Amino acid sequence: MSENGLRKIFMLAACSGISPSEFRSVIDSIHSLEIDDLVSSYMQLRNRLRHLENSNLESSNPRVSSKSIEHLEARRTVISLAKDSELLPSRAARQIASQLLEMKPDVDNLEEILAYEKKESFARWIDKIIDSIGPSATINAAVKALDINDTKDKNRWRLSE
């Protein structure tokens, strides 16, 4: 497995809220299964989730597009990363904004877009950024800015090598 793929799986597990003992149990279960069975189970679940997501969105709002789904997933991911970082929303916003200024120096009015006021909810602020810069860039900036593997903060949970 690529390092990036493994990191994504660890990030998803960390964001899911499962305990270390539950995580260990999952790993033990994976070791006891055949690879073809694992891949088959994964593909069935993935297809079922996509089908449910599409049918729920279509039935609740026929105007919802795949762009809206991507936006909602990006918002959920960034908020989860911010919660896992255990930073106050204003601090998380400053770190994400700083990272975006470094990553996207050519974007017009970026400082205005990134302005975070305490009156504004963190989720609304994230929505504003996703609308202006895009979901992928927003997630990338949040991952870099709120990295749970940050070695500067020894109290944060880290993945072992």
Salt bridges, closest charged atoms under 4 A:
GLU120 OE2 - LYS128 NZ 3.68
ASP127 OD1 - HIS71 NE2 2.92
ASP127 OD1 - ARG75 NE 2.70
ASP131 OD1 - HIS71 ND1 3.33
ASP147 OD1 - ARG7 NH2 3.10
ASP153 OD2 - ARG156 NE 3.37
